[in-house]
Amino acid sequence: MHHIHNSCEILFAMQGTVDYYVLGNRYKLEPGDILVIGAMHHHVRIMQNLPYDRYGLTILPSYYRSFIFDINLLRVFETPTPENFENRCKHIDHAVFNQLTSLLEQLYGENSSGTAMNNALQQLLIHQIAILLYRAFRYDELDEIADPFQNERMQKIKEYINKHYAASITLDMLSELFFMHPTNISKYFSTYCGFNLHRYINTVRVCQATKLLTYTNLTMAVIAEQCGFGSISTFLKQFKEITSTSPLQYRKKYKEYLIRKQAGTMIKNTLLKP
């Protein structure tokens, strides 16, 4: 099933074998492996060996960036290159893997408890998970220092795009709204987000289109208009470019997925909301 959404997914494989294709790259997920899928990164899941059992953490970048500022820890929420996945994210030490899933269980409990100070404890648990993932992946420490001022401005631009995706959005317009030179917006946005501005805008629009394709029976013309695409042809082109499938095929695949889902696979998933 094709997926694209504005949250980061971290998958901890317990049982079964699944091929994930993230931005066109293949990641073979087996028991003991951990796969991170960054926000707005299109991915496809193809089951190979059932039953498939995993833990999952789904978290919005705007949430974890509100309390994690270390540039090294922020790297664990990004999709690894296929090479890094093979060398760093497979066959994680059993004790560390169990420690991570234990923290996920605690996080799930805090997420549903509603008790005093649970938000603060959630953030503490996520911080612990990020540190353990950083250690498990054995990333080299970066000396680069993040610019909190520019990061805050880029986050505001992202939030504006996420809210106003249906309207016409141009670099010059954002420049006037946020009092920044267009060149600086392009430079800092790509560094902060991992996408250039044009790509991010279209990705947000396609992400919204997938929701309408999934949960409504609206026509392609209506979906294109509601998601901010100037024409059906632009919508079809951008959707195909970002998801590697057409809108009609996406809708069809989702209906087939719902049928398969009724058979059921054991999935433990923690969904965090800010």
C-alpha positions as a Markdown table, in Angstrom:
| # | Residue | x | y | z |
|---|---|---|---|---|
| 1 | Met | 0.0 | 0.0 | 0.0 |
| 2 | His | 1.2 | 3.5 | -0.9 |
| 3 | His | 1.7 | 6.0 | 2.0 |
| 4 | Ile | 2.6 | 9.6 | 2.3 |
| 5 | His | 2.0 | 11.7 | 5.4 |
| 6 | Asn | 3.4 | 14.6 | 7.4 |
| 7 | Ser | 4.7 | 12.5 | 10.3 |
| 8 | Cys | 7.8 | 10.5 | 10.9 |
| 9 | Glu | 7.4 | 6.7 | 11.3 |
| 10 | Ile | 9.9 | 4.5 | 13.2 |
| 11 | Leu | 9.3 | 0.8 | 12.7 |
| 12 | Phe | 10.6 | -1.9 | 15.0 |
| 13 | Ala | 10.3 | -5.3 | 13.3 |
| 14 | Met | 9.3 | -8.2 | 15.6 |
| 15 | Gln | 8.2 | -10.9 | 13.2 |
| 16 | Gly | 7.9 | -11.5 | 9.5 |
| 17 | Thr | 9.7 | -9.9 | 6.5 |
| 18 | Val | 8.5 | -6.8 | 4.6 |
| 19 | Asp | 10.0 | -4.8 | 1.8 |
| 20 | Tyr | 9.6 | -1.1 | 2.1 |
| 21 | Tyr | 10.3 | 1.2 | -0.9 |
| 22 | Val | 10.9 | 4.7 | 0.4 |
| 23 | Leu | 11.4 | 7.4 | -2.2 |
| 24 | Gly | 12.0 | 4.5 | -4.6 |
| 25 | Asn | 14.8 | 2.8 | -2.5 |
| 26 | Arg | 14.3 | -0.7 | -1.2 |
| 27 | Tyr | 14.6 | -1.5 | 2.5 |
| 28 | Lys | 14.2 | -5.1 | 3.6 |
| 29 | Leu | 12.8 | -5.1 | 7.1 |
| 30 | Glu | 13.4 | -8.3 | 9.1 |
| 31 | Pro | 13.1 | -9.2 | 12.9 |
| 32 | Gly | 15.4 | -7.0 | 14.9 |
| 33 | Asp | 15.7 | -4.3 | 12.3 |
| 34 | Ile | 14.6 | -0.6 | 12.8 |
| 35 | Leu | 13.5 | 1.5 | 9.9 |
| 36 | Val | 12.9 | 5.2 | 10.1 |
| 37 | Ile | 10.7 | 6.8 | 7.4 |
| 38 | Gly | 11.0 | 10.6 | 7.4 |
| 39 | Ala | 8.0 | 12.9 | 7.2 |
| 40 | Met | 6.6 | 13.5 | 3.7 |
| 41 | His | 8.7 | 10.6 | 2.3 |
| 42 | His | 6.5 | 8.5 | 0.0 |
| 43 | His | 6.7 | 4.8 | 0.8 |
| 44 | Val | 5.2 | 1.4 | -0.3 |
| 45 | Arg | 5.0 | -1.7 | 1.9 |
| 46 | Ile | 5.1 | -5.1 | 0.3 |
| 47 | Met | 4.6 | -8.1 | 2.6 |
| 48 | Gln | 7.0 | -11.0 | 2.0 |
| 49 | Asn | 6.8 | -13.3 | 5.0 |
| 50 | Leu | 3.7 | -13.3 | 7.3 |
| 51 | Pro | 2.6 | -12.9 | 10.0 |
| 52 | Tyr | 4.0 | -9.4 | 10.2 |
| 53 | Asp | 4.4 | -8.0 | 13.8 |
| 54 | Arg | 6.0 | -4.7 | 14.7 |
| 55 | Tyr | 6.0 | -1.8 | 17.0 |
| 56 | Gly | 5.5 | 1.6 | 15.5 |
| 57 | Leu | 6.1 | 5.2 | 16.6 |
| 58 | Thr | 4.4 | 7.9 | 14.6 |
| 59 | Ile | 5.4 | 11.5 | 15.5 |
| 60 | Leu | 5.1 | 14.9 | 13.9 |
| 61 | Pro | 8.3 | 16.9 | 13.3 |
| 62 | Ser | 6.8 | 20.0 | 14.8 |
| 63 | Tyr | 6.3 | 18.0 | 18.0 |
| 64 | Tyr | 9.8 | 16.5 | 18.5 |
| 65 | Arg | 11.5 | 19.6 | 17.3 |
| 66 | Ser | 9.7 | 21.6 | 20.0 |
| 67 | Phe | 11.9 | 19.9 | 22.7 |
| 68 | Ile | 14.8 | 18.1 | 20.9 |
| 69 | Phe | 17.3 | 20.6 | 19.6 |
| 70 | Asp | 20.5 | 18.6 | 19.3 |
| 71 | Ile | 21.3 | 18.3 | 15.6 |
| 72 | Asn | 22.7 | 14.8 | 16.1 |
| 73 | Leu | 19.6 | 13.5 | 17.8 |
| 74 | Leu | 17.4 | 15.0 | 15.1 |
| 75 | Arg | 19.1 | 12.8 | 12.5 |
| 76 | Val | 17.4 | 9.7 | 13.9 |
| 77 | Phe | 14.1 | 10.9 | 12.6 |
| 78 | Glu | 15.3 | 11.0 | 9.0 |
| 79 | Thr | 15.1 | 8.2 | 6.5 |
| 80 | Pro | 18.6 | 6.6 | 6.3 |
| 81 | Thr | 20.3 | 6.0 | 3.0 |
| 82 | Pro | 20.0 | 2.3 | 1.9 |
| 83 | Glu | 23.7 | 1.9 | 2.7 |
| 84 | Asn | 23.2 | 3.3 | 6.2 |
| 85 | Phe | 20.2 | 1.1 | 6.7 |
| 86 | Glu | 22.2 | -2.0 | 5.8 |
| 87 | Asn | 25.2 | -1.0 | 7.9 |
| 88 | Arg | 23.5 | 0.6 | 10.9 |
| 89 | Cys | 19.8 | -0.2 | 11.3 |
| 90 | Lys | 19.7 | -4.0 | 10.8 |
| 91 | His | 20.1 | -6.7 | 13.5 |
| 92 | Ile | 20.1 | -4.2 | 16.3 |
| 93 | Asp | 21.6 | -5.6 | 19.6 |
| 94 | His | 18.8 | -7.6 | 21.3 |
| 95 | Ala | 19.1 | -5.9 | 24.6 |
| 96 | Val | 19.0 | -2.4 | 23.1 |
| 97 | Phe | 16.0 | -3.5 | 20.9 |
| 98 | Asn | 14.1 | -4.7 | 24.0 |
| 99 | Gln | 14.9 | -1.6 | 25.9 |
| 100 | Leu | 13.5 | 0.5 | 23.0 |
| 101 | Thr | 10.3 | -1.5 | 22.8 |
| 102 | Ser | 9.9 | -1.3 | 26.6 |
| 103 | Leu | 10.1 | 2.5 | 26.3 |
| 104 | Leu | 7.5 | 2.4 | 23.6 |
| 105 | Glu | 5.2 | 0.5 | 25.9 |
| 106 | Gln | 5.7 | 3.1 | 28.6 |
| 107 | Leu | 5.1 | 5.8 | 26.0 |
| 108 | Tyr | 1.8 | 4.2 | 24.9 |
| 109 | Gly | 0.7 | 4.0 | 28.5 |
| 110 | Glu | 1.4 | 7.7 | 29.1 |
| 111 | Asn | -0.2 | 8.7 | 25.8 |
| 112 | Ser | -3.5 | 7.1 | 26.9 |
| 113 | Ser | -3.4 | 7.8 | 30.7 |
| 114 | Gly | -4.2 | 11.5 | 30.9 |
| 115 | Thr | -2.6 | 11.7 | 34.3 |
| 116 | Ala | -0.7 | 14.7 | 35.7 |
| 117 | Met | 2.6 | 15.6 | 33.9 |
| 118 | Asn | 2.1 | 12.9 | 31.3 |
| 119 | Asn | 3.1 | 15.3 | 28.5 |
| 120 | Ala | 6.4 | 16.0 | 30.2 |
| 121 | Leu | 7.0 | 12.3 | 30.7 |
| 122 | Gln | 6.2 | 11.6 | 27.1 |
| 123 | Gln | 8.8 | 14.1 | 26.0 |
| 124 | Leu | 11.3 | 12.5 | 28.4 |
| 125 | Leu | 10.6 | 9.0 | 27.0 |
| 126 | Ile | 10.9 | 10.3 | 23.4 |
| 127 | His | 14.2 | 11.9 | 24.2 |
| 128 | Gln | 15.4 | 8.6 | 25.7 |
| 129 | Ile | 14.3 | 6.7 | 22.5 |
| 130 | Ala | 16.1 | 9.2 | 20.3 |
| 131 | Ile | 19.4 | 8.8 | 22.3 |
| 132 | Leu | 19.2 | 5.0 | 22.2 |
| 133 | Leu | 18.5 | 5.1 | 18.4 |
| 134 | Tyr | 21.4 | 7.4 | 17.9 |
| 135 | Arg | 23.7 | 5.0 | 19.8 |
| 136 | Ala | 22.2 | 2.0 | 18.1 |
| 137 | Phe | 22.7 | 3.5 | 14.6 |
| 138 | Arg | 26.3 | 4.5 | 15.5 |
| 139 | Tyr | 26.1 | 7.8 | 13.7 |
| 140 | Asp | 29.2 | 9.9 | 13.6 |
| 141 | Glu | 28.8 | 13.0 | 15.8 |
| 142 | Leu | 28.4 | 16.2 | 13.8 |
| 143 | Asp | 30.1 | 19.4 | 14.9 |
| 144 | Glu | 27.6 | 21.5 | 13.1 |
| 145 | Ile | 25.5 | 23.8 | 15.2 |
| 146 | Ala | 21.9 | 24.4 | 14.3 |
| 147 | Asp | 20.7 | 28.0 | 14.0 |
| 148 | Pro | 17.6 | 28.1 | 16.3 |
| 149 | Phe | 16.5 | 31.5 | 14.8 |
| 150 | Gln | 16.5 | 30.3 | 11.2 |
| 151 | Asn | 15.0 | 26.9 | 12.2 |
| 152 | Glu | 12.1 | 28.7 | 13.9 |
| 153 | Arg | 11.5 | 30.8 | 10.8 |
| 154 | Met | 11.6 | 27.8 | 8.5 |
| 155 | Gln | 9.2 | 26.0 | 10.9 |
| 156 | Lys | 6.7 | 28.9 | 10.6 |
| 157 | Ile | 7.0 | 28.8 | 6.8 |
| 158 | Lys | 6.3 | 25.0 | 6.8 |
| 159 | Glu | 3.3 | 25.6 | 9.1 |
| 160 | Tyr | 2.0 | 28.3 | 6.7 |
| 161 | Ile | 2.3 | 25.9 | 3.7 |
| 162 | Asn | 0.7 | 23.1 | 5.7 |
| 163 | Lys | -2.3 | 25.4 | 6.4 |
| 164 | His | -2.6 | 27.3 | 3.1 |
| 165 | Tyr | -1.6 | 24.6 | 0.6 |
| 166 | Ala | -4.9 | 25.1 | -1.3 |
| 167 | Ala | -4.0 | 28.7 | -2.1 |
| 168 | Ser | -1.4 | 30.0 | -4.5 |
| 169 | Ile | 2.0 | 30.0 | -2.8 |
| 170 | Thr | 5.1 | 31.6 | -4.3 |
| 171 | Leu | 8.6 | 32.3 | -3.1 |
| 172 | Asp | 8.1 | 36.1 | -3.5 |
| 173 | Met | 4.9 | 35.9 | -1.5 |
| 174 | Leu | 6.6 | 34.1 | 1.4 |
| 175 | Ser | 9.4 | 36.6 | 1.2 |
| 176 | Glu | 7.0 | 39.4 | 1.9 |
| 177 | Leu | 5.1 | 37.5 | 4.6 |
| 178 | Phe | 8.2 | 36.4 | 6.5 |
| 179 | Phe | 10.5 | 39.4 | 5.8 |
| 180 | Met | 13.3 | 37.3 | 4.2 |
| 181 | His | 15.1 | 37.5 | 1.0 |
| 182 | Pro | 13.9 | 34.8 | -1.5 |
| 183 | Thr | 17.4 | 33.4 | -1.8 |
| 184 | Asn | 17.7 | 32.9 | 1.9 |
| 185 | Ile | 14.3 | 31.2 | 2.1 |
| 186 | Ser | 15.4 | 28.7 | -0.6 |
| 187 | Lys | 18.8 | 28.1 | 1.1 |
| 188 | Tyr | 17.6 | 27.6 | 4.7 |
| 189 | Phe | 14.3 | 25.8 | 3.8 |
| 190 | Ser | 16.2 | 23.1 | 1.8 |
| 191 | Thr | 18.6 | 22.6 | 4.7 |
| 192 | Tyr | 15.9 | 22.5 | 7.4 |
| 193 | Cys | 13.3 | 20.5 | 5.5 |
| 194 | Gly | 15.3 | 18.2 | 3.2 |
| 195 | Phe | 13.1 | 19.3 | 0.3 |
| 196 | Asn | 13.3 | 22.4 | -1.8 |
| 197 | Leu | 10.4 | 24.8 | -1.4 |
| 198 | His | 8.6 | 23.8 | -4.6 |
| 199 | Arg | 8.9 | 20.1 | -3.9 |
| 200 | Tyr | 7.6 | 20.6 | -0.4 |
| 201 | Ile | 4.5 | 22.5 | -1.5 |
| 202 | Asn | 3.6 | 19.9 | -4.0 |
| 203 | Thr | 4.3 | 17.1 | -1.5 |
| 204 | Val | 1.9 | 18.7 | 1.0 |
| 205 | Arg | -0.7 | 19.0 | -1.7 |
| 206 | Val | -0.3 | 15.4 | -2.7 |
| 207 | Cys | -0.4 | 14.3 | 0.9 |
| 208 | Gln | -3.8 | 16.0 | 1.2 |
| 209 | Ala | -4.9 | 14.5 | -2.0 |
| 210 | Thr | -4.2 | 11.0 | -0.7 |
| 211 | Lys | -6.6 | 11.6 | 2.2 |
| 212 | Leu | -9.3 | 12.7 | -0.1 |
| 213 | Leu | -8.7 | 9.7 | -2.4 |
| 214 | Thr | -8.9 | 7.5 | 0.7 |
| 215 | Tyr | -11.9 | 8.8 | 2.5 |
| 216 | Thr | -14.1 | 10.4 | -0.1 |
| 217 | Asn | -15.5 | 9.7 | -3.6 |
| 218 | Leu | -14.6 | 13.1 | -4.9 |
| 219 | Thr | -13.7 | 13.4 | -8.6 |
| 220 | Met | -10.1 | 14.1 | -9.7 |
| 221 | Ala | -11.1 | 17.6 | -10.8 |
| 222 | Val | -12.5 | 18.5 | -7.4 |
| 223 | Ile | -9.5 | 17.0 | -5.6 |
| 224 | Ala | -7.1 | 18.9 | -7.8 |
| 225 | Glu | -8.9 | 22.1 | -7.0 |
| 226 | Gln | -9.2 | 21.5 | -3.3 |
| 227 | Cys | -5.5 | 20.7 | -3.0 |
| 228 | Gly | -4.3 | 23.8 | -4.7 |
| 229 | Phe | -3.3 | 22.4 | -8.1 |
| 230 | Gly | -3.9 | 24.7 | -11.0 |
| 231 | Ser | -5.1 | 22.0 | -13.3 |
| 232 | Ile | -5.9 | 18.3 | -13.4 |
| 233 | Ser | -2.9 | 17.7 | -15.6 |
| 234 | Thr | -0.6 | 19.3 | -13.0 |
| 235 | Phe | -2.2 | 17.3 | -10.3 |
| 236 | Leu | -1.8 | 14.0 | -12.2 |
| 237 | Lys | 1.8 | 14.9 | -13.1 |
| 238 | Gln | 2.8 | 15.8 | -9.5 |
| 239 | Phe | 1.0 | 12.9 | -7.9 |
| 240 | Lys | 2.7 | 10.4 | -10.3 |
| 241 | Glu | 6.1 | 12.0 | -9.7 |
| 242 | Ile | 5.8 | 11.9 | -5.9 |
| 243 | Thr | 4.0 | 8.6 | -5.3 |
| 244 | Ser | 5.1 | 6.7 | -8.5 |
| 245 | Thr | 1.4 | 5.8 | -9.1 |
| 246 | Ser | -1.7 | 7.6 | -10.4 |
| 247 | Pro | -4.5 | 8.9 | -8.2 |
| 248 | Leu | -6.9 | 6.3 | -9.6 |
| 249 | Gln | -4.5 | 3.5 | -8.9 |
| 250 | Tyr | -3.9 | 4.9 | -5.4 |
| 251 | Arg | -7.6 | 4.8 | -4.7 |
| 252 | Lys | -7.9 | 1.3 | -6.1 |
| 253 | Lys | -4.9 | 0.0 | -4.1 |
| 254 | Tyr | -6.3 | 1.5 | -0.9 |
| 255 | Lys | -9.6 | -0.4 | -1.4 |
| 256 | Glu | -7.7 | -3.6 | -1.9 |
| 257 | Tyr | -5.7 | -2.8 | 1.2 |
| 258 | Leu | -8.9 | -2.5 | 3.3 |
| 259 | Ile | -10.0 | -5.9 | 2.1 |
| 260 | Arg | -6.6 | -7.5 | 3.1 |
| 261 | Lys | -6.6 | -5.6 | 6.4 |
| 262 | Gln | -9.8 | -7.5 | 7.4 |
| 263 | Ala | -7.6 | -10.6 | 7.5 |
| 264 | Gly | -5.5 | -8.8 | 10.0 |
| 265 | Thr | -1.9 | -8.6 | 10.9 |
| 266 | Met | -0.6 | -8.0 | 14.5 |
| 267 | Ile | 0.6 | -4.5 | 14.6 |
| 268 | Lys | 1.3 | -2.5 | 17.8 |
| 269 | Asn | 1.4 | 1.2 | 17.0 |
| 270 | Thr | 1.9 | 4.2 | 19.2 |
| 271 | Leu | 0.4 | 7.4 | 17.7 |
| 272 | Leu | 1.6 | 10.6 | 19.3 |
| 273 | Lys | -0.1 | 14.0 | 18.9 |
| 274 | Pro | 1.3 | 17.3 | 20.0 |
